Amino acid sequence: MALTADQILAAQKANLETLFGLTTKAFEGVEKLVELNVTASKAALSEAATASQAILSVKDAQELLALQASLFQPLAEKTAAYSRHLYDIAQGTGAEFSKAFEGKAAEAQQALVGLVDSAAKNAPAGSETAVAVMKSAVAAANNAFESVQKAVKQASDVAEANFSAVSAQAVNAAKTAATPRKR
């Protein structure tokens, strides 16, 4: 099966559109990351100024310990929220790349199946066994690819669940540590 100039041109055009689409998504992810960091930096600067003023107004050690405890809990919560936002940005950008990859992989699978079918139709008499072996190999490769996709999805889901659990534990630990203890 020979490719025509129009088919090659269409394939190149589709690949170029995919490249520009992915580049746009990558830049959107970078923009979100920059925006998150600028927002976090502004908030940290403002909070540092407020905390410095509060520390300068402390009159005794007891008040300093209470102030320290009151600053620790929000810091842990904000760190967990920042990490979550960072993870969400990475996850969203990665999902866009995965979606594009899966689309291109599906197109390649369809093209390969079409090529095998075309070869089977044009195969000389007596080559039915070779054609059957080729179709079987293509089917096995498709099944293996789908299995890998499912395994990656499951691993991603487990990683996200673990990330959420660790974030929640960190915030809870910070709350526990920040709670004043009775003596």
Number of C-alpha atoms within 10 A of each C-alpha: 9 5 7 9 9 9 11 11 11 12 12 12 12 13 13 12 12 16 13 12 15 17 13 12 17 17 13 14 20 15 13 16 16 12 12 15 14 12 11 15 12 11 13 14 11 12 14 12 12 11 15 11 11 12 14 9 11 14 9 8 9 10 13 16 14 14 16 14 17 16 14 15 21 15 15 19 18 15 16 19 14 15 14 15 15 17 14 14 19 16 15 14 19 15 12 15 18 13 12 16 14 14 12 15 14 13 12 12 17 12 12 14 17 13 13 19 15 12 14 17 10 10 14 9 6 8 10 12 9 12 17 13 11 17 17 12 12 16 14 12 13 16 12 12 14 13 12 12 14 12 12 12 12 12 12 13 12 12 12 15 12 12 15 14 11 13 19 14 13 17 20 15 14 18 18 12 14 20 14 12 7 4 3
